[in-house]
């Protein structure tokens, strides 16, 4: 008989050893697993009279199994996901985020791609862990970013592509392409090289970025649609567009010279915009003055012509009278404003008789007052 089963011994009663009482448990004792199993079996026997393998017991077990199998069809779709339900491997429907249900496995299964999340793919650069900065840093990938332009120059282009899954193309995305990230990256790099190869380097470095981005986005989308990928390209962003590092200083000098050229052209255009309207205004004024003189000369000529015709009509009626009248009017106009000398050319004449200019003398004589006039009269 072992020491612990002895009712008494040399060390007293109870489970004691030769060195005294054994270790005593502190606090409540943990439940005994065998005791719990035994109690569960007793309860099942009370529920299922006749044992586990009776008709009622087997039916209840089958019902429980079927219930758990049916309940396994519930699934939850997260906010960035779409549920793709497959029936025997065939896509039958797409469900929105939230709690949903499908027929249990193996009839239907569900795939949960992150179809509502916008993904970013970088070309020409990559993020690497930087222990010194305790974060990530960007490293250039020249084999992806160096491209040849249409005028045979080399340009370094880093860009990113933002893309997501089409709401109606989730099935195509899951079954038509195997590596979506790699596919988008390869197609984007190829499209950018094609667009850059058709362009000149100067517009790419200055003001044609939006046109280039739009062209690359359209070409990527067209290629992915031909693959039936179910991917939608939302935006293409050119991060860096520079010449190679070996010649970047020379390109910057060229850009500075082009900027100065554009500035001088703008200044010349401004001066032209100021001078040309003034010259056009003066030319218009000269033309208007000439037009006015023309109209005046034509009107005077027409008036003189009408007057001559009227005089001629009167002359035909009475030639002698008209001739004498014209002579007198002409002499009146000629002699009216001239200095006059009277010459008596008759036989009794004594030659040239001086003419006393009484009007001029009377005009130059100062006016006289009353007393002086009276004195003069005396």
C-alpha positions in Angstrom: 0.0 0.0 0.0 1.5 3.4 -0.9 2.1 6.0 1.7 -0.7 8.4 0.6 -3.4 5.6 0.9 -2.4 4.6 4.4 -5.0 5.7 7.0 -2.3 6.3 9.5 1.3 5.8 9.7 4.3 6.9 11.5 3.7 10.5 10.2 0.0 10.7 11.1 -3.2 10.5 9.0 -3.7 11.9 5.6 -1.6 12.0 2.4 1.7 12.7 4.1 5.1 11.6 3.1 8.2 11.1 5.2 9.0 14.8 4.9 5.6 16.1 6.1 2.5 17.1 4.2 2.7 17.6 0.4 2.1 20.9 -1.4 -1.3 22.3 -0.9 -3.2 24.0 -3.7 -3.8 27.8 -3.4 -7.2 29.2 -4.4 -10.0 27.3 -6.2 -9.0 24.1 -7.9 -9.4 24.0 -11.8 -12.2 21.8 -13.1 -11.4 18.3 -13.9 -11.7 17.6 -17.7 -12.7 14.0 -17.2 -15.4 15.1 -14.9 -16.8 17.6 -17.4 -16.8 15.0 -20.2 -18.6 12.5 -17.9 -21.3 15.1 -17.1 -21.8 15.9 -20.8 -22.3 12.3 -21.7 -24.8 11.9 -18.9 -26.8 14.9 -20.2 -26.8 13.6 -23.8 -28.0 10.3 -22.6 -30.9 12.0 -20.8 -31.7 13.9 -24.0 -31.4 11.0 -26.3 -33.0 8.0 -24.6 -31.7 4.8 -26.0 -28.1 5.9 -26.5 -26.2 7.8 -29.3 -26.9 5.3 -32.0 -30.6 5.1 -31.6 -32.9 6.5 -34.3 -33.6 9.7 -32.5 -30.0 10.3 -31.7 -28.8 9.8 -35.2 -31.5 12.1 -36.5 -30.6 14.8 -34.1 -26.9 14.6 -34.9 -27.7 14.8 -38.6 -30.0 17.9 -38.0 -27.2 19.5 -36.1 -24.7 18.8 -38.8 -27.1 20.2 -41.5 -27.7 23.3 -39.4 -24.0 24.0 -39.0 -23.5 23.4 -42.7 -26.3 25.8 -43.7 -25.0 28.5 -41.3 -21.5 28.2 -42.8 -22.9 30.1 -45.8 -23.0 33.5 -44.1 -20.0 35.8 -44.9 -19.1 39.4 -44.4 -17.8 41.7 -47.1 -15.6 44.6 -45.9 -15.9 48.2 -47.0 -13.1 48.0 -49.7 -14.2 44.6 -51.0 -16.8 43.0 -53.3 -18.0 39.5 -52.9 -17.7 37.3 -56.0 -19.9 34.2 -55.5 -18.9 31.1 -57.5 -21.2 28.1 -58.0 -19.2 25.0 -58.7 -16.4 27.4 -59.9 -18.6 29.6 -62.1 -19.2 33.3 -61.4 -22.9 33.7 -60.7 -23.2 37.1 -59.0 -21.4 39.9 -57.2 -22.5 41.2 -53.8 -21.8 44.6 -52.1 -20.1 45.2 -48.7 -22.0 43.9 -45.7 -23.4 40.6 -44.4 -24.3 38.2 -47.2 -25.2 34.6 -47.7 -24.3 31.9 -50.3 -25.1 28.3 -50.5 -22.6 26.3 -48.3 -19.5 24.7 -49.6 -19.0 22.9 -51.9 -22.0 24.2 -53.8 -21.0 27.9 -53.7 -17.8 29.6 -52.6 -16.9 33.3 -52.3 -13.9 35.4 -53.3 -13.3 38.8 -51.7 -11.1 41.0 -53.9 -10.5 44.6 -52.8 -12.4 46.0 -55.7 -13.2 49.4 -54.2 -9.7 50.3 -53.2 -7.6 52.6 -55.4 -4.2 50.9 -56.0 -0.9 52.7 -56.8 1.8 51.4 -59.1 5.1 53.2 -59.4 7.3 53.0 -62.5 10.9 54.3 -62.5 11.1 54.4 -58.7 10.7 52.1 -55.7 10.3 52.4 -52.0 13.0 50.8 -49.8 13.4 50.5 -46.1 15.8 53.1 -44.7 17.0 52.1 -41.2 19.0 55.3 -40.8 15.8 57.5 -41.3 13.6 54.9 -39.6 11.2 54.9 -42.6 11.2 54.5 -46.4 13.1 56.3 -49.1 12.6 56.5 -52.8 15.2 54.8 -55.1 15.4 55.4 -58.8 15.2 52.5 -61.2 17.0 53.7 -64.4 16.1 50.6 -66.4 12.4 51.6 -66.1 12.6 55.4 -66.3 15.2 56.1 -69.0 13.3 56.6 -72.3 14.1 57.8 -75.8 12.2 60.8 -77.3 11.1 61.4 -80.9 14.0 63.8 -81.5 16.5 61.2 -80.2 17.1 62.6 -76.7 17.1 60.6 -73.5 14.7 61.6 -70.7 14.3 60.3 -67.2 10.6 59.8 -66.4 9.2 58.7 -63.0 5.4 58.3 -62.8 2.7 56.5 -60.9 -0.5 54.9 -62.1 -3.7 54.9 -60.0 -6.1 52.1 -60.8 -9.0 50.1 -59.4 -11.2 47.2 -60.4 -14.2 48.0 -62.5 -17.5 47.4 -60.6 -18.8 45.2 -63.5 -15.4 43.6 -64.3 -14.6 41.8 -61.0 -15.0 38.4 -62.7 -12.6 39.4 -65.5 -10.1 40.7 -63.0 -10.1 37.4 -61.1 -10.1 35.0 -64.0 -8.4 36.7 -67.0 -5.1 37.9 -65.4 -2.8 36.2 -63.0 -0.6 39.1 -61.7 -2.6 42.3 -61.8 0.1 44.5 -60.3 2.8 43.2 -62.7 0.4 43.5 -65.7 -0.5 47.1 -64.9 3.2 48.0 -64.4 4.3 46.4 -67.7 1.5 48.0 -69.7 2.1 51.4 -68.2 5.8 51.3 -68.9 5.2 50.3 -72.5 2.5 53.0 -73.0 4.8 55.7 -71.6 7.7 54.7 -73.8 5.4 54.8 -76.9 4.0 58.3 -76.1 7.5 59.6 -75.2 8.8 58.1 -78.4 6.3 60.2 -80.5 7.1 63.5 -78.7 9.8 66.1 -78.7 11.9 66.6 -75.5 11.2 70.3 -75.1 7.4 70.1 -74.7 7.8 67.1 -72.3 10.1 69.1 -70.1 8.0 72.3 -70.1 4.2 72.4 -70.7 3.1 69.2 -72.3 2.8 67.1 -69.2 -1.0 67.1 -69.1 -1.2 66.0 -72.8 1.4 63.2 -72.1 -0.5 62.0 -69.0 -3.8 61.9 -70.9 -2.3 60.1 -73.8 -0.6 57.5 -71.6 -3.8 56.9 -69.6 -5.9 56.3 -72.8 -3.3 53.9 -74.2 -3.1 51.9 -71.0 -6.8 51.6 -70.7 -7.1 50.5 -74.3 -4.5 47.8 -73.9 -6.0 46.5 -70.6 -9.5 46.4 -72.2 -8.1 44.3 -75.0 -6.8 41.9 -72.4 -10.3 41.8 -70.7 -8.6 42.6 -67.4 -11.5 44.4 -65.7 -9.1 47.2 -64.5 -10.0 50.9 -64.7 -7.2 53.4 -64.9 -8.2 56.5 -62.9 -5.1 58.7 -63.3 -1.5 58.9 -64.5 0.8 61.2 -62.6 4.2 62.2 -63.9 6.4 62.6 -60.8 9.7 63.6 -62.3 10.7 64.5 -65.9 14.4 65.4 -66.2 17.2 64.8 -68.6 19.9 62.3 -67.5 22.1 63.5 -64.7 25.1 63.7 -66.9 23.6 66.4 -69.1 21.1 68.0 -66.8 23.2 71.2 -66.4 23.3 71.8 -70.2 19.6 71.2 -70.5 18.9 73.8 -67.8 21.0 76.3 -69.6 19.0 75.6 -72.8 15.8 76.0 -70.8 17.0 79.3 -69.4 17.9 80.6 -72.9 14.4 79.6 -74.2 12.8 81.3 -71.2 14.7 84.5 -72.1 13.7 84.2 -75.7 10.1 83.9 -74.8 10.4 86.9 -72.5 11.9 89.0 -75.3 9.2 87.8 -77.7 6.5 88.8 -75.2 8.1 92.2 -74.7 8.2 92.7 -78.5 4.7 91.6 -78.9 3.6 94.0 -76.2 5.4 96.9 -78.0 3.8 95.9 -81.3 0.4 95.8 -79.6 0.9 99.3 -78.5 2.4 100.8 -81.7 0.3 99.1 -84.3 -3.1 100.5 -83.0 -1.6 104.0 -83.0 -0.4 103.7 -86.5 -3.7 102.3 -87.6 -5.5 105.2 -85.9 -3.3 107.8 -87.7 -3.8 106.0 -91.1 -7.5 106.0 -90.5 -7.5 109.7 -89.8 -5.5 110.4 -93.0 -8.0 108.3 -95.0 -10.9 110.2 -93.4 -9.3 113.6 -94.1 -8.7 112.5 -97.7 -12.2 111.3 -98.1 -13.5 114.6 -96.7 -11.3 116.6 -99.1 -12.5 114.4 -102.0 -16.1 115.0 -101.2 -15.5 118.7 -100.8 -13.6 119.0 -104.1 -16.3 116.9 -105.9 -19.1 119.1 -104.4 -17.3 122.3 -105.4 -16.7 121.0 -108.9 -20.3 120.0 -109.3 -21.4 123.4 -108.0 -19.2 125.3 -110.4 -20.3 123.1 -113.3 -23.9 123.7 -112.4 -23.3 127.5 -112.2 -21.5 127.5 -115.6 -24.3 125.6 -117.2 -26.8 128.1 -115.8 -24.7 131.0 -117.0 -24.4 129.4 -120.4 -28.1 129.0 -120.6 -28.6 132.7 -119.9 -25.8 133.5 -122.3 -27.6 131.7 -125.1 -30.7 133.8 -124.5 -28.9 137.2 -124.6 -25.2 136.9 -125.5 -24.4 140.6 -125.6 -26.0 141.4 -122.2 -24.5 138.4 -120.6 -21.0 139.1 -122.0 -21.1 142.7 -120.7 -22.3 141.6 -117.3 -19.6 139.0 -117.0 -17.0 141.5 -118.0 -18.2 144.0 -115.4 -18.3 141.4 -112.6 -14.8 140.2 -113.5 -13.4 143.7 -113.5 -15.1 144.4 -110.2 -13.4 141.3 -108.6 -10.0 142.2 -110.1 -9.9 145.9 -109.4 -11.8 145.7 -106.1 -8.7 144.8 -104.0 -5.9 146.3 -106.1 -4.0 149.6 -105.9 -5.5 151.9 -108.6 -3.9 154.1 -111.1 -6.0 156.2 -113.5 -4.5 156.8 -116.9 -6.1 159.1 -119.4 -4.9 157.8 -122.7 -7.0 160.3 -124.8 -5.6 162.9 -127.1 -6.2 165.6 -124.5 -4.6 163.6 -121.8 -1.4 164.7 -120.1 0.0 161.3 -119.4 -0.2 159.4 -116.2 -2.2 161.2 -113.5 -1.2 160.3 -109.9 -4.0 158.8 -107.9 -4.5 160.1 -104.5 -5.4 157.2 -102.1 -8.0 159.0 -100.1 -9.3 155.9 -98.4 -5.9 154.9 -97.0 -5.2 158.5 -95.9 -8.5 158.7 -94.1 -7.9 155.4 -92.4 -4.4 156.5 -91.1 -5.6 160.0 -89.9 -6.1 160.1 -86.1 -9.5 161.1 -85.0 -9.9 164.8 -84.0 -11.8 166.2 -81.0 -14.5 168.8 -81.1 -12.5 171.9 -80.3 -9.8 170.9 -82.7 -12.4 170.4 -85.4 -14.0 173.7 -84.7 -10.6 175.4 -84.8 -9.7 173.7 -88.0 -13.0 174.9 -89.6 -12.2 178.3 -88.6 
